[in-house]
């Protein structure tokens, strides 16, 4: 249930947006589609190909490509149009438009994003990516020789690199909790983290949704356990925001980093940093800010002169996602994942690396085929059939090499079936020899 504060904030944002130049035609289109439907739940709508085909009309896509690799996602047309208009507006007189109006727009985006994410606006900074948001935390924490940080073998490589810099620069200790498919039950995951914490552990970083297999971790339980031991929690939410329903304040984490250019479908170069209010003062920003803003979340946003267009267009992306609804979107993505995974999983040579339960995964899924190198299969899919997936191996994590499949809201069931048919043909006859 929304608090009175949240209701008033959301009402204010709606009033501000009514006269805004950021009128999101794609979002209005989605609202019209939903209004024309008979009453139905998210699971029923997930299988309505007519509805999702019309949602696809809000995007400009590569027509010859079946894109099943959404580590980055295209934006709706209306978001691109707002982005382009803002670039043009600022370019006409940069200093005029960057000093005054830019700051007001940033505050509106902050307020709207806070409602969407379920947190206090004064605990939310706008960044350029999840990597930047997480590195602000990793490099800004007060850590020294003898202090330990704990992570997992499934975290993103950029976060691993960042911890290694602190190991070499500051003499801290880095340790990992190991996971690989098949994943243990949520309570076992929490227990493994608890067993790995030592008296020297200061911070714990882990993914909300793992980037290779799409496994959803029990974030709140891990954070509550870690806080009871005086350990701060850093959550990598790059693949969770606008992908699965949740509210940041319910997770009980100390820090959270995510991006706008994956499942939120904002322009490239957008992200979010959440810092629990009591930790803002003592977390150092990457780029030094004025001392007077030491206790202000905005100190993490100063990076020198930068174009505001991408950040401003987050508002249009929020329009689209809010009207579509994260619950509806999650149901559709989960349906598409199960459609290919259950089909391919019937073959004895196929190993599904993702738990198909809705509580433990959503749109991202991964699989491996015995005797076939993932990179070879991914190359064949793209070069021969124009199907884009992501192959991963031992360089990315300690688990079995595989193929990540990540559809989006505009992906059709026939595209999923086409992908499945091609993989099944490889299972029957093997990969053809290179020409």
C-alpha positions as CSV (number, residue, x, y, z in Angstrom):
1,X,0.0,0.0,0.0
2,X,1.3,3.5,-0.9
3,X,2.0,5.9,1.9
4,X,0.4,9.3,1.9
5,X,3.8,10.8,1.1
6,X,4.1,8.6,-2.0
7,X,0.6,9.4,-3.1
8,X,1.2,13.1,-2.9
9,X,4.5,12.8,-4.7
10,X,3.0,10.8,-7.5
11,X,0.1,13.2,-7.8
12,X,2.6,16.1,-8.1
13,X,4.6,14.3,-10.7
14,X,1.4,13.6,-12.7
15,X,0.4,17.3,-12.6
16,X,3.9,18.4,-13.6
17,X,3.9,16.0,-16.5
18,X,0.5,17.1,-17.8
19,X,1.9,20.2,-19.5
20,X,5.3,18.8,-20.1
21,X,7.0,18.8,-23.5
22,X,7.9,15.2,-22.7
23,X,4.5,13.9,-24.0
24,X,5.2,10.1,-24.5
25,X,3.1,9.1,-27.5
26,X,4.3,5.5,-27.2
27,X,3.0,5.4,-23.6
28,X,-0.3,6.8,-24.7
29,X,-0.5,4.1,-27.4
30,X,0.0,1.4,-24.7
31,X,-2.7,2.9,-22.5
32,X,-5.1,2.9,-25.5
33,X,-4.3,-0.8,-26.1
34,X,-4.9,-1.7,-22.5
35,X,-8.2,0.2,-22.4
36,X,-9.5,-1.7,-25.5
37,X,-8.9,-5.1,-23.8
38,X,-11.5,-7.1,-21.9
39,X,-10.6,-7.6,-18.2
40,X,-7.8,-10.2,-17.9
41,X,-4.9,-11.0,-15.6
42,X,-1.2,-10.5,-16.5
43,X,-0.7,-14.2,-17.2
44,X,-3.6,-14.3,-19.8
45,X,-2.4,-11.1,-21.4
46,X,1.1,-12.6,-21.6
47,X,-0.1,-15.0,-24.3
48,X,-2.1,-12.4,-26.4
49,X,0.1,-12.1,-29.5
50,X,-2.1,-9.4,-31.0
51,X,-1.5,-7.1,-28.0
52,X,2.2,-7.6,-27.9
53,X,2.5,-7.2,-31.7
54,X,0.9,-3.7,-31.3
55,X,3.3,-2.9,-28.4
56,X,6.1,-3.8,-30.9
57,X,4.8,-0.9,-33.0
58,X,6.1,1.6,-30.5
59,X,9.7,0.6,-31.4
60,X,12.0,1.0,-34.5
61,X,13.8,-2.3,-34.8
62,X,16.3,-4.0,-37.1
63,X,13.8,-5.9,-39.3
64,X,16.0,-8.8,-40.3
65,X,17.2,-9.6,-36.8
66,X,15.7,-11.8,-34.1
67,X,17.2,-10.1,-31.1
68,X,17.4,-12.4,-28.1
69,X,20.4,-10.6,-26.4
70,X,19.1,-7.7,-24.4
71,X,22.1,-6.8,-22.3
72,X,21.2,-3.5,-23.9
73,X,17.7,-2.7,-25.1
74,X,16.4,-0.4,-27.8
75,X,14.2,2.5,-26.6
76,X,10.6,3.2,-27.7
77,X,10.4,5.7,-30.6
78,X,8.9,8.4,-28.3
79,X,12.0,8.1,-26.0
80,X,14.3,8.6,-29.0
81,X,12.3,11.6,-30.2
82,X,12.5,13.2,-26.8
83,X,16.2,12.5,-26.6
84,X,16.9,14.0,-30.0
85,X,14.8,17.1,-29.3
86,X,16.7,17.8,-26.1
87,X,20.1,17.4,-27.8
88,X,18.9,20.0,-30.4
89,X,17.6,22.3,-27.7
90,X,20.7,22.3,-25.6
91,X,23.0,22.6,-28.7
92,X,21.4,25.9,-29.7
93,X,22.6,27.6,-26.5
94,X,24.4,25.2,-24.1
95,X,25.0,27.5,-21.2
96,X,21.5,28.9,-21.3
97,X,19.9,25.5,-21.2
98,X,22.3,23.7,-18.9
99,X,22.3,26.0,-15.9
100,X,18.6,26.5,-15.1
101,X,16.2,24.2,-16.9
102,X,18.5,21.2,-16.8
103,X,18.5,21.1,-13.0
104,X,14.7,21.3,-12.9
105,X,14.4,18.4,-15.3
106,X,16.8,16.3,-13.3
107,X,14.8,16.8,-10.2
108,X,11.6,15.8,-11.9
109,X,13.3,12.7,-13.3
110,X,14.7,11.9,-9.8
111,X,11.2,12.2,-8.2
112,X,9.5,10.1,-10.8
113,X,12.2,7.4,-10.7
114,X,12.0,7.3,-6.9
115,X,8.3,6.5,-7.2
116,X,8.9,3.9,-9.8
117,X,11.7,2.2,-7.8
118,X,10.0,2.6,-4.5
119,X,12.5,4.7,-2.5
120,X,13.0,8.2,-1.2
121,X,14.1,10.7,-3.9
122,X,16.7,12.1,-1.5
123,X,18.4,8.7,-1.5
124,X,18.5,8.4,-5.3
125,X,21.2,9.7,-7.7
126,X,21.1,9.6,-11.5
127,X,24.2,8.1,-13.0
128,X,25.4,7.0,-16.4
129,X,25.2,3.3,-15.9
130,X,24.9,0.5,-13.3
131,X,28.7,0.1,-13.5
132,X,29.3,3.7,-12.6
133,X,26.7,3.5,-9.7
134,X,28.3,0.4,-8.3
135,X,31.8,1.7,-8.7
136,X,30.9,4.9,-6.8
137,X,30.0,2.5,-3.9
138,X,33.0,0.2,-4.3
139,X,35.6,2.9,-4.6
140,X,33.9,5.3,-2.1
141,X,33.7,3.0,0.9
142,X,36.2,3.6,3.7
143,X,38.3,0.4,3.5
144,X,41.8,-0.3,4.4
145,X,44.4,-3.1,5.1
146,X,42.7,-6.0,6.9
147,X,39.2,-5.2,5.8
148,X,37.4,-7.9,3.7
149,X,34.8,-7.5,1.0
150,X,32.7,-10.5,0.0
151,X,31.2,-11.1,-3.4
152,X,30.2,-14.1,-5.6
153,X,31.6,-15.9,-8.6
154,X,28.5,-14.7,-10.6
155,X,29.0,-11.0,-10.3
156,X,29.7,-8.8,-13.3
157,X,33.4,-8.7,-14.4
158,X,33.6,-4.9,-14.0
159,X,32.7,-5.2,-10.3
160,X,35.4,-7.9,-9.9
161,X,37.9,-5.6,-11.6
162,X,36.9,-2.8,-9.2
163,X,37.5,-4.9,-6.1
164,X,40.8,-6.0,-7.5
165,X,41.9,-2.4,-7.8
166,X,41.2,-1.9,-4.1
167,X,43.0,-5.1,-3.2
168,X,46.2,-3.8,-5.0
169,X,45.8,-0.1,-3.9
170,X,44.5,-0.4,-0.4
171,X,45.4,-3.9,0.8
172,X,41.9,-5.1,1.4
173,X,41.0,-8.8,1.1
174,X,38.5,-10.1,-1.5
175,X,36.6,-13.4,-1.0
176,X,33.8,-15.1,-3.0
177,X,30.8,-17.2,-2.3
178,X,30.5,-19.9,-5.1
179,X,27.3,-20.7,-6.9
180,X,26.6,-22.5,-10.2
181,X,23.5,-24.2,-11.7
182,X,21.6,-25.9,-10.4
183,X,21.2,-23.3,-7.7
184,X,20.5,-24.2,-4.1
185,X,17.2,-23.2,-2.4
186,X,17.0,-19.5,-1.2
187,X,17.6,-20.4,2.4
188,X,20.7,-22.3,1.5
189,X,22.0,-19.3,-0.5
190,X,21.5,-17.1,2.6
191,X,23.3,-19.7,4.7
192,X,26.3,-19.8,2.4
193,X,26.7,-16.0,2.6
194,X,26.3,-16.1,6.4
195,X,29.0,-18.8,6.7
196,X,31.4,-16.8,4.5
197,X,31.2,-13.7,6.7
198,X,34.1,-13.2,9.0
199,X,34.8,-10.6,11.7
200,X,36.8,-8.7,9.1
201,X,34.0,-8.6,6.5
202,X,32.8,-5.0,5.9
203,X,30.8,-5.2,2.7
204,X,28.9,-7.8,0.6
205,X,28.1,-7.3,-3.1
206,X,25.8,-9.6,-5.0
207,X,23.4,-9.5,-8.0
208,X,19.7,-9.1,-7.6
209,X,19.4,-11.0,-10.9
210,X,22.5,-12.7,-12.2
211,X,23.6,-11.4,-15.6
212,X,24.3,-14.8,-17.2
213,X,21.6,-17.1,-16.1
214,X,18.9,-14.7,-14.8
215,X,18.7,-16.3,-11.4
216,X,17.0,-14.1,-8.8
217,X,18.6,-14.1,-5.4
218,X,16.7,-13.7,-2.0
219,X,17.9,-10.1,-1.6
220,X,16.0,-9.1,1.4
221,X,16.9,-12.2,3.4
222,X,20.6,-11.7,2.6
223,X,20.5,-8.0,3.5
224,X,18.7,-8.6,6.8
225,X,21.2,-11.3,7.8
226,X,24.2,-9.1,6.8
227,X,22.9,-6.1,8.7
228,X,22.6,-8.2,11.8
229,X,26.3,-8.9,11.5
230,X,27.3,-5.3,10.8
231,X,28.0,-5.9,7.2
232,X,26.8,-3.4,4.5
233,X,25.1,-4.8,1.4
234,X,25.6,-3.6,-2.2
235,X,23.1,-5.0,-4.7
236,X,23.8,-5.1,-8.4
237,X,20.3,-4.5,-9.9
238,X,21.4,-4.0,-13.6
239,X,19.0,-6.6,-14.8
240,X,16.2,-6.3,-12.2
241,X,14.9,-2.8,-12.7
242,X,11.8,-2.7,-15.0
243,X,12.2,-6.5,-15.4
244,X,10.7,-7.9,-12.2
245,X,8.3,-6.2,-9.7
246,X,9.9,-5.0,-6.4
247,X,10.3,-1.9,-4.3
248,X,13.7,-0.8,-3.2
249,X,12.8,0.0,0.3
250,X,11.5,-3.5,0.8
251,X,14.9,-5.0,0.0
252,X,16.6,-3.6,3.1
253,X,19.9,-3.1,1.3
254,X,22.4,-0.3,2.0
255,X,23.3,0.5,-1.6
256,X,21.8,-0.4,-5.0
257,X,23.0,0.3,-8.5
258,X,21.2,-0.2,-11.7
259,X,20.9,1.2,-15.2
260,X,18.3,2.6,-17.5
261,X,19.4,1.2,-20.8
262,X,18.6,-2.5,-20.2
263,X,15.0,-3.3,-19.2
264,X,13.8,0.3,-18.5
265,X,14.6,1.0,-22.2
266,X,15.9,4.6,-21.5
267,X,18.7,5.9,-23.7
268,X,22.3,4.6,-23.4
269,X,24.2,6.3,-20.7
270,X,21.6,6.3,-17.9
271,X,21.6,4.7,-14.5
272,X,20.6,4.9,-10.8
273,X,22.4,4.8,-7.5
274,X,20.5,4.3,-4.3
275,X,22.3,5.1,-1.0
276,X,20.6,4.6,2.4
277,X,20.3,8.1,3.8
278,X,22.6,7.5,6.8
279,X,25.4,6.3,4.5
280,X,25.5,9.3,2.1
281,X,27.8,11.5,4.2
282,X,30.6,9.0,4.5
283,X,30.6,7.6,1.0
284,X,33.1,9.3,-1.3
285,X,32.0,10.4,-4.8
286,X,34.1,9.3,-7.8
287,X,34.4,12.9,-8.9
288,X,35.1,15.3,-5.9
289,X,32.1,17.6,-5.2
290,X,31.7,20.7,-3.1
291,X,32.0,20.1,0.7
292,X,28.7,21.8,1.2
293,X,26.9,18.9,-0.5
294,X,28.7,16.2,1.5
295,X,25.4,14.9,2.9
296,X,23.4,15.4,-0.3
297,X,22.8,12.5,-2.7
298,X,23.5,14.9,-5.6
299,X,27.2,14.8,-4.8
300,X,27.4,11.5,-6.7
301,X,26.1,13.1,-9.9
302,X,28.8,15.7,-10.5
303,X,31.0,14.5,-13.4
304,X,31.8,17.9,-15.1
305,X,30.0,19.2,-18.2
306,X,27.7,16.6,-19.7
307,X,24.7,16.5,-22.0
308,X,21.4,16.1,-20.1
309,X,19.4,14.6,-22.9
310,X,19.8,11.0,-22.0
311,X,18.9,11.6,-18.3
312,X,15.9,13.8,-19.3
313,X,14.5,11.1,-21.5
314,X,14.3,8.7,-18.6
315,X,11.0,10.4,-17.9
316,X,9.6,9.2,-21.3
317,X,10.9,5.7,-20.6
318,X,9.2,5.7,-17.2
319,X,5.9,6.8,-18.9
320,X,6.1,3.8,-21.2
321,X,7.0,1.3,-18.5
322,X,4.5,2.5,-15.9
323,X,1.6,2.4,-18.4
324,X,2.6,-1.1,-19.6
325,X,3.1,-2.2,-16.0
326,X,6.1,-4.2,-14.7
327,X,3.8,-7.1,-13.6
328,X,2.4,-7.4,-17.2
329,X,5.9,-7.1,-18.6
330,X,7.3,-9.7,-16.2
331,X,4.5,-12.2,-17.0
332,X,5.2,-11.8,-20.8
333,X,8.9,-12.2,-20.5
334,X,8.5,-15.2,-18.2
335,X,6.1,-16.8,-20.7
336,X,8.6,-16.3,-23.6
337,X,11.4,-17.8,-21.5
338,X,9.4,-20.9,-20.6
339,X,8.2,-21.3,-24.3
340,X,11.7,-22.0,-25.5
341,X,13.2,-23.5,-22.4
342,X,10.5,-26.1,-21.9
343,X,10.7,-27.1,-25.5
344,X,14.5,-27.4,-25.8
345,X,14.7,-28.9,-22.3
346,X,13.0,-32.1,-23.5
347,X,16.1,-33.0,-25.5
348,X,18.5,-35.2,-23.5
349,X,21.6,-33.2,-24.8
350,X,20.2,-29.9,-23.5
351,X,20.8,-28.6,-20.0
352,X,18.7,-25.7,-18.9
353,X,20.9,-23.6,-16.6
354,X,18.0,-21.4,-15.2
355,X,15.3,-22.3,-12.7
356,X,12.0,-21.8,-14.6
357,X,10.1,-20.9,-11.4
358,X,8.7,-17.3,-11.6
359,X,10.0,-16.5,-8.1
360,X,13.5,-17.4,-9.1
361,X,13.8,-16.1,-12.7
362,X,11.9,-14.0,-15.2
363,X,12.8,-13.3,-18.9
364,X,16.5,-14.3,-18.9
365,X,17.3,-17.9,-19.4
366,X,20.4,-19.9,-20.3
367,X,21.1,-23.4,-21.6
368,X,24.0,-25.6,-22.7
369,X,24.2,-28.4,-25.3
370,X,26.5,-31.3,-24.6
371,X,29.3,-31.5,-27.2
372,X,28.7,-28.0,-28.8
373,X,30.7,-24.9,-27.9
374,X,28.4,-22.0,-27.0
375,X,30.4,-19.5,-29.1
376,X,30.3,-21.7,-32.1
377,X,26.5,-22.1,-31.8
378,X,26.0,-18.3,-31.2
379,X,28.0,-17.5,-34.3
380,X,26.0,-20.0,-36.4
381,X,22.7,-18.6,-35.2
382,X,23.7,-15.0,-36.1
383,X,25.5,-15.7,-39.4
384,X,23.2,-18.2,-40.8
385,X,19.8,-17.3,-39.3
386,X,20.2,-13.7,-38.0
387,X,19.4,-14.7,-34.4
388,X,21.3,-12.8,-31.8
389,X,22.1,-14.5,-28.4
390,X,25.0,-14.2,-26.0
391,X,27.5,-17.0,-25.4
392,X,29.4,-17.2,-22.2
393,X,32.1,-19.4,-20.8
394,X,34.8,-19.8,-18.1
395,X,36.0,-16.2,-18.6
396,X,32.7,-14.9,-17.3
397,X,32.0,-17.2,-14.3
398,X,32.8,-20.6,-12.7
399,X,29.7,-22.5,-13.9
400,X,29.1,-24.4,-17.1
401,X,29.5,-22.5,-20.4
402,X,26.2,-21.7,-22.1
403,X,24.0,-19.5,-24.2
404,X,22.0,-16.7,-22.6
405,X,18.6,-15.9,-24.2
406,X,17.0,-12.6,-23.2
407,X,13.8,-11.5,-25.1
408,X,12.1,-8.1,-24.7
409,X,8.5,-6.9,-24.7
410,X,8.4,-6.7,-28.5
411,X,9.7,-10.2,-29.0
412,X,7.1,-12.4,-30.6
413,X,6.2,-16.0,-29.9
414,X,6.9,-16.9,-33.6
415,X,10.4,-15.5,-33.1
416,X,10.9,-17.7,-30.1
417,X,9.6,-20.7,-32.0
418,X,12.0,-19.9,-34.9
419,X,14.9,-19.8,-32.5
420,X,13.8,-23.1,-31.0
421,X,13.4,-24.7,-34.4
422,X,16.9,-23.8,-35.5
423,X,18.4,-25.1,-32.3
424,X,16.4,-28.3,-32.7
425,X,17.8,-28.7,-36.2
426,X,21.3,-28.5,-34.7
427,X,20.4,-31.1,-32.2
428,X,19.3,-33.4,-35.0
429,X,22.1,-33.0,-37.5
430,X,24.8,-31.0,-35.7
431,X,26.4,-27.8,-36.8
432,X,27.3,-27.6,-40.5
433,X,31.0,-27.4,-41.4
434,X,32.3,-23.9,-42.0
435,X,32.2,-23.0,-45.7
